[in-house]
Amino acid sequence: MIKIKKSQTADSRTCDYSKVTKEQLLESTNSHLSDIRKGFDFFILLLMKQSANHDLTKLSHLDDFYRNFKTRFKETDWWELHQEKERHHFNNPKYIPKDINLVDVLDQIIDGVMAGMARSGSYRQEFISPELLKTAYDNTVKLLLAEIEVSE
């Protein structure tokens, strides 16, 4: 859990700003900055986990991957498994995780750029719908909210 302290004096929209001292504003601002770092740390850990798990089905199912590869993916049993298990493959609506989030989107971006540059020297633009981005955004907010505990 991400533990943050209630801070009602850092925003003139949520407090009576006429009664907030400069010292209170400084304390509230420092508390807010600490909370922001905790939020970033949470996502850094998620990104590190996603990085460590990226394309594991290429290793865990290497024989199937190689067999599909050798047919130029005319055989697709491994490819279908790969899309189902790897969260960053969401071009096929059948394999979009219901809880897709912006970490998954970043994973796809990183995958596409790195693979494209290493293999052909260029990036092939992937399509992502505004609706999917909105869903990923909303799910990312839910993910963070579920981790926050506010204390007095």
C-alpha positions as CSV (number, residue, x, y, z in Angstrom):
1,M,0.0,0.0,0.0
2,I,1.0,3.6,-0.7
3,K,0.5,5.5,2.6
4,I,-0.1,9.2,2.2
5,K,-1.2,11.8,4.8
6,K,-4.2,14.0,4.4
7,S,-3.2,17.4,3.3
8,Q,-5.9,20.0,3.0
9,T,-3.9,23.2,2.8
10,A,-2.0,22.8,-0.5
11,D,-4.7,23.9,-2.9
12,S,-6.7,27.1,-2.8
13,R,-9.7,25.2,-4.3
14,T,-10.0,22.8,-1.4
15,C,-9.3,25.0,1.6
16,D,-9.8,28.4,3.1
17,Y,-6.6,29.9,1.6
18,S,-7.0,33.0,3.7
19,K,-6.1,31.0,6.8
20,V,-3.1,29.1,5.5
21,T,0.3,30.2,6.6
22,K,3.3,30.1,4.4
23,E,4.8,27.4,6.7
24,Q,1.6,25.3,6.3
25,L,1.8,25.7,2.5
26,L,5.4,24.7,2.5
27,E,4.7,21.6,4.7
28,S,1.7,20.7,2.5
29,T,3.7,21.1,-0.7
30,N,6.5,18.9,0.6
31,S,4.0,16.3,1.7
32,H,2.5,16.4,-1.8
33,L,5.9,16.0,-3.5
34,S,6.6,13.0,-1.3
35,D,3.3,11.5,-2.3
36,I,4.1,12.0,-6.0
37,R,7.4,10.2,-5.5
38,K,5.6,7.3,-4.0
39,G,3.2,7.2,-6.9
40,F,6.1,7.2,-9.4
41,D,7.9,4.5,-7.4
42,F,4.8,2.3,-7.6
43,F,4.8,2.6,-11.4
44,I,8.5,2.2,-11.7
45,L,8.1,-1.2,-9.9
46,L,5.3,-2.1,-12.3
47,L,7.4,-1.2,-15.3
48,M,10.3,-3.2,-14.0
49,K,8.1,-6.2,-13.5
50,Q,6.6,-5.8,-16.9
51,S,10.1,-5.5,-18.4
52,A,11.2,-8.7,-16.6
53,N,8.2,-10.6,-17.9
54,H,8.2,-9.3,-21.5
55,D,7.9,-12.0,-24.1
56,L,8.4,-14.9,-21.7
57,T,6.3,-17.1,-24.0
58,K,9.1,-16.9,-26.6
59,L,11.4,-18.7,-24.0
60,S,8.9,-20.9,-22.3
61,H,7.5,-22.2,-25.6
62,L,10.6,-21.9,-27.7
63,D,9.9,-25.0,-29.8
64,D,6.4,-23.8,-30.7
65,F,7.7,-20.3,-31.4
66,Y,10.4,-21.7,-33.7
67,R,8.0,-24.0,-35.5
68,N,5.6,-21.1,-36.2
69,F,8.5,-18.8,-37.1
70,K,9.7,-21.4,-39.7
71,T,6.3,-21.2,-41.4
72,R,6.5,-17.4,-41.4
73,F,3.6,-17.7,-38.9
74,K,1.2,-19.5,-41.3
75,E,1.0,-21.9,-38.3
76,T,-0.3,-19.7,-35.5
77,D,-0.8,-21.8,-32.4
78,W,2.1,-20.2,-30.6
79,W,1.3,-16.8,-31.9
80,E,-2.2,-17.0,-30.5
81,L,-0.9,-18.2,-27.1
82,H,1.7,-15.4,-27.2
83,Q,-1.0,-12.7,-27.8
84,E,-3.2,-14.2,-25.1
85,K,-0.4,-14.3,-22.4
86,E,1.5,-11.2,-23.3
87,R,-0.3,-8.0,-22.1
88,H,1.4,-5.8,-24.6
89,H,-0.2,-7.5,-27.7
90,F,-3.6,-5.8,-28.0
91,N,-4.0,-5.2,-31.7
92,N,-6.4,-8.1,-31.9
93,P,-9.6,-7.3,-29.8
94,K,-9.8,-11.0,-28.8
95,Y,-6.6,-10.6,-26.7
96,I,-7.1,-7.2,-25.1
97,P,-7.0,-7.6,-21.3
98,K,-10.1,-6.1,-19.6
99,D,-7.7,-4.4,-17.2
100,I,-5.4,-3.0,-19.8
101,N,-3.4,-0.1,-18.5
102,L,-0.8,2.5,-19.5
103,V,2.0,0.2,-18.4
104,D,0.8,-2.3,-21.1
105,V,0.7,0.6,-23.6
106,L,4.2,1.6,-22.8
107,D,5.3,-2.0,-23.1
108,Q,3.9,-2.1,-26.7
109,I,5.5,1.2,-27.6
110,I,8.9,0.1,-26.3
111,D,8.5,-3.3,-27.9
112,G,7.6,-1.8,-31.3
113,V,10.4,0.8,-31.3
114,M,13.1,-1.5,-30.1
115,A,12.2,-4.4,-32.4
116,G,11.7,-2.1,-35.4
117,M,14.9,-0.3,-34.9
118,A,17.0,-3.4,-34.3
119,R,15.4,-5.5,-37.1
120,S,14.8,-3.0,-39.9
121,G,16.1,0.3,-38.7
122,S,12.7,1.9,-38.6
123,Y,9.6,2.0,-36.5
124,R,6.3,0.7,-37.9
125,Q,3.4,2.7,-36.4
126,E,0.9,0.7,-34.5
127,F,-2.7,1.7,-34.3
128,I,-4.3,2.3,-30.9
129,S,-7.9,3.6,-30.7
130,P,-8.8,6.6,-28.6
131,E,-11.3,4.3,-26.8
132,L,-8.6,1.8,-25.9
133,L,-6.3,4.6,-24.6
134,K,-9.2,6.0,-22.5
135,T,-9.8,2.5,-21.1
136,A,-6.1,2.1,-20.3
137,Y,-6.0,5.5,-18.7
138,D,-9.1,4.8,-16.5
139,N,-7.7,1.4,-15.5
140,T,-4.4,3.0,-14.6
141,V,-6.2,5.4,-12.3
142,K,-8.1,2.5,-10.7
143,L,-4.8,0.6,-10.3
144,L,-3.2,3.5,-8.4
145,L,-6.3,4.3,-6.4
146,A,-6.5,0.7,-5.2
147,E,-3.0,1.1,-3.7
148,I,-3.5,4.3,-1.8
149,E,-4.3,4.6,1.9
150,V,-4.9,8.1,3.3
151,S,-4.2,8.7,7.0
152,E,-5.0,11.8,9.1
